[in-house]
Amino acid sequence: MNLKDKVVVITGASRGLGKALALALAKEGAKLVLGARSKNELDELAKQTDAVAVAADVTREEEVLDLAETAVNKFGRLDIWINNAGMWIPHGLIVSLDMKRVHEMVEVNLFGTIYGSKAALLQMQKQHKGTIVNILSTSALEGRAGSSGYGASKFATLGFTKALVKEAEPEGIHVIAIYPGGMRTHLFDESKPENYQDYMDPAEVAQKIVENLKQEEPEAELIIKRKTA
Ligand SMILES: NC(=O)c1ccc[n+]([C@@H]2O[C@H](COP(=O)([O-])OP(=O)(O)OC[C@H]3O[C@@H](n4cnc5c(N)ncnc54)[C@H](OP(=O)(O)O)[C@@H]3O)[C@@H](O)[C@H]2O)c1
């Protein structure tokens, strides 16, 4: 698809992969609506990318619906919605997990994607077209010791995404699942995993996601692994 003038919403765009996606999509001439909680960072990025910034916490459905409404009010339609917002907690065995943080992570990673997909679908169904991109992880593909909570949130989001494909495709709405491997982002500010220095630059991953979107028939499932993984 030609991304010029496409209306794209990105959740979790204040830093990391979301920010890198915003910068890459701005270069393609997309019209961007950026969501996250950190409004100052978003405003700064919005200036750079000629985007609209909306403070939106993805764990609050009404804020996600407002994000979609802002995009539609401003541009009249929604072409691409990227469910990118996410969080991670430092590695730890199941018995040592802080369950409050696991709940929070499921709220962001799973419910954030469900609310975002619902908000996008409500508009895309009216248009009979659109593309929803869910940022999963290679952690949705295999269980990893020390990462049960994060893995659970991503496996659950994959289960949701597989059902979403079946509901959305008959309506002309495409769903793309992205499975990135490790990236050097703020996800790991609290604690760096082993081999962090080998993790990918989020700009490189964003570019691969954008190249996929630009194809006439984008891959519905894209695994982006680091070379040394
Ligand atoms: N880094 C990796 O190795 C890796 C690998 C595979 C997949 N992923 C996935 O890639 C996505 C982006 O993560 P990242 O690595 O770029 O991490 P990051 O640098 O920490 O960025 C996370 C983004 O999510 C936003 N966010 C977090 N909680 C939110 C909430 N409740 N509401 C709205 N936005 C929220 C943050 O913005 P605010 O704090 O401003 O709200 C931030 O913009 C996530 O889904 C993550 O699981 C990352």
The ligand as an ORCA input file, in Angstrom:
! r2SCAN-3c Opt
* xyz 0 1
  N      11.879     -3.983     23.377
  C      11.761     -5.265     23.039
  O      12.729     -6.054     23.125
  C      10.454     -5.776     22.510
  C      10.451     -7.041     21.878
  C       9.248     -7.528     21.372
  C       8.102     -6.786     21.481
  N       8.119     -5.574     22.098
  C       6.877     -4.820     22.168
  O       7.038     -3.600     21.464
  C       6.080     -2.658     21.979
  C       6.772     -1.326     22.253
  O       7.678     -1.503     23.334
  P       9.106     -0.769     23.401
  O      10.112     -1.834     23.408
  O       9.151      0.302     22.395
  O       9.067     -0.183     24.882
  P       9.188      1.306     25.463
  O      10.356      2.011     24.879
  O       9.115      1.144     26.944
  O       7.864      1.992     24.935
  C       6.612      1.560     25.413
  C       5.558      2.527     24.934
  O       4.289      2.067     25.426
  C       3.649      3.128     26.078
  N       2.783      2.683     27.150
  C       3.083      1.920     28.222
  N       2.005      1.786     29.019
  C       1.004      2.484     28.411
  C      -0.341      2.739     28.736
  N      -0.903      2.254     29.848
  N      -1.071      3.497     27.888
  C      -0.517      4.009     26.758
  N       0.745      3.809     26.399
  C       1.503      3.047     27.229
  C       4.761      4.038     26.599
  O       4.296      5.377     26.682
  P       3.868      6.158     28.032
  O       4.669      5.589     29.156
  O       4.175      7.557     27.677
  O       2.408      5.894     28.155
  C       5.777      3.925     25.471
  O       5.504      4.861     24.452
  C       5.476     -3.310     23.217
  O       4.222     -3.889     22.881
  C       6.460     -4.400     23.567
  O       5.882     -5.453     24.297
  C       9.283     -5.044     22.596
*
